[in-house]
Amino acid sequence: MLLDGTLRKHIVDTDIQDKERLEILMKQMLDKNPNDENLKDTEPLKWIGLMNNYKHSAEEIIFKEIIYI
């Protein structure tokens, strides 16, 4: 890939695909747990912890599906 000049395009395409998949996974996780949005106003630190947990879980899925093929 480096020698034929397609490495940069591959990296950019993979990054775009990863971001799209992250959005989809985060939306699915939030749809399964709708009560979490109520925490945003009542317990913001707990809400931030949950969002970080969802994001890390989604990133692990993306790593296994797309990055570490």
Residue, then its C-alpha position, 0 to 999 in steps of 0.5 A: m500500500l505504501l509503495d503504490g500510494t494507496l495507504r493514505k486513502h485506505i487510512v482516511d476511508t477506514d477513519i470515516q467508516d469507524k466514525e460512522r460505525l461509532e455513531i450507529l453503535m452509540k445510538q443503539m446503546l442509547d436507544k436500549n437505555p433511554n433512562d440514562e438521559n434523565l441522569k444528565d440533569t440529576e447526576p451529571l457525573k454518573w451520566i458522563g461515566l455511562m457515556n464514556n462506558y458506552k463509547h469505550s464499548a463501541e470502540e472495542i467493537i469497532f477495533k474487533e470488526i474493522i481495525y483488527i481484521 
